[in-house]
Amino acid sequence: MLALLSLGWRKTARATPKPTRGNEERLPGIEVDELVVPAYHRTPMLKRLWALASASVLSMLIGALAAIALAVSLSWFVTTLSDMLRR
């Protein structure tokens, strides 16, 4: 019986919130200045097409250089292994 009573007597997992006091003074807010800014305008179509074309050319160039580097390294690796087999 004592064990059952002790199991029921435990602290809650979350602390209970403290009630707010009515006497506290509110802190004054911070003043904010509103500035007029220019309206948003989309990027011109020609500029977007130029960005797409230049990104495509750069990606093909990097891909070609990576393919050349991979081909050279594979050919060197195959040549080195075939020379080892002949010895």
Sequence and secondary structure as in RCSB ss.txt:
>XXXX:A:sequence
MLALLSLGWRKTARATPKPTRGNEERLPGIEVDELVVPAYHRTPMLKRLWALASASVLSMLIGALAAIALAVSLS
WFVTTLSDMLRR
>XXXX:A:secstr
 HHHHHHH    SS       TT                     HHHHHHHHHHHHHHHHHHHHHHHHHHHHHHH
HHHHHHHHHHH 
